[in-house]
Amino acid sequence: MCGIVGYLGNHSSKSILLDGLSELEYRGYDSAGIAVLHDGEFSYFKAVGKLENLIRKTAEFDTNGFSVGIGHTRWATHGKPTEINAHPHLGNSSYVVHNGIIENYQSLKKQLTAKGKNFLSQTDTEVIVHLFESHLEEGVAPVEAFRQTIHEIEGAYAVLLVTKSKPDTIFFAKNGSPMIVGTNESDEKFFGSSDAALIGNCSQVIYLEDSQLGYVTPTKIYIENESGESIAPTFAHLPESKLSAQKEGFRFFMEKEIYEQSTVISDTLLGRLGSDTIIFDEIEPNLLEGIREIKLCACGTSYHAALASSYLFERLGKIRTSVEIASELRYKEPLLTPDTLFIVISQSGETADTLETLKMAKRAGLRTLVICNVDNSSMVREADGAILTRAGIEKGVASTKAFATQMTVLWMFALYVAQTNKTMTPDTIREQIALLREVPSVVKVPQDLHERLRRLSKRYLHGHGFFFIGRDIFFPLALEGALKLKEISYLHAEGYPSGEMKHGPIALADPELFTIALMPSNMLYEKTKSNVEELSARDATICAISDTPFENADDLIQMVGHTHYMLDFFEIMVILQLLSMEIAIRLGNDVDMPRNLAKSVTVE
Ligand code: M6R
């Protein structure tokens, strides 16, 4: 996810901005840049790749005396990770940096292009600086021009803007993306999209609220709310540890990433939902022309996302769908026909087996699509089309938010197939879109639920194994629940379709066999219940996850319950992630870096 820094004062802007950006490196990025306004002139530098590249480019540059500067590390969402797309973005005499997504950037871009504005980048961000300058050109004063600009953009943003028309000022705005303003005894002003960038520089900080905007000068911090009313700043103290600041108060990155799922799913949905249509601007409109089958291929958690989505492709898109584990597909001499869309799913975009199957499919003349979290990764470069999942960097080795955003994209893509092939009416697509919009709130973690799972976890630290069971789309979710548990707790766990238990695995049933039963009432509840009863009759210990009371459960994790099984899917996903994490924490394991595992598996 992108990072933002800003500085106003008499020290070296360059050093402060670059130091701040290096503190934000943990968030992941593919390019970086700074712009500094000193003595009425801008100097700006951008570089693709690691921060060292930017540091090298700025080696000869420095400021002496007062300056204002902004900096950014970019994680590509709109447009490739190139120097042109890197922030800051330039108008005529102003620069902007931005985190988030401007949802209405296309219509704004059209209007601004009609007015003669020249766009250099493919980003949504560039509209901000052109919009601001078009207001200046209409004779509007800088503060009002910035206010109007922010009120015209829609979506999620944290924005910093510097302009020659007000050279002692940094403008800022926040909505949905974090932004912190800091100051110290020397009246310097600092900005950061996370505490980590500010620790050591500021004595007090203001955590901006959504819909606030304002500006800083050497003598002032001005903040206003949506209605333009001035807000008295509320100062807070910064945490002292940079590592804990990076974890934003959570014990592990995995925990932080579970809690981030609501935000990153919102990002994933942004700009892709019309009222009754799914919009994927990034793929060619004829991608599905002549396609009669979908083949999904992936590894690990991404494979589970593939398997889960196959239920949606057939059910909603009415298209024949098969799913393959990449390491298996490579050597099975598969029949690959050109009427098949070959979709690979990968968080990293670098997994060797998945990448090789993508190349194989291309050699066989198939059209290919990658659903990936990392732009410019090998798979994104290789595939004919790419849909980015916008989860931001995932540091925990056990995948959580990447899976959540993969499922979001795949559900949308199944609907996209349905709308293209007209297998659903606009009305039924509209209903599904309404459900998709509910997902960010469904995955928010209620504190009482987390506490309940933390307490429950102490009963599940031993035994001779876990079975995670479910039916339909809850079967791949059961597989994912079992994978999460074994990755971080080192306990033996397997995922099974509920109906399969009596075909062998039930032989293991005894009180030391823990069954985690996925039992939402919206999906084949009675069938699953009978399977769980069979296990309970053989004295297996049952932990049911359900919205319905179940008398045979030893433990019941009570779901909120929803109107649709896909919302249940996302609710149970969070429950399984938290339960595994709490078990692993109790066992004293390093949840973020489990033994024997690597985040990106680039060998066969
Ligand atoms: O980067 P990818 O999605 O291609 O990675 C695939 C698997 O290696 C990955 O999902 C792995 O299973 C995770 N550790 C799961 O938590």
Residues whose N, C-alpha, C, O or C-beta is under 5 A from the ligand:
A	BS01	M6R	C299 G300 T301 S302 I345 S346 Q347 S348 G349 T351 V397 A398 S399 K599 V601
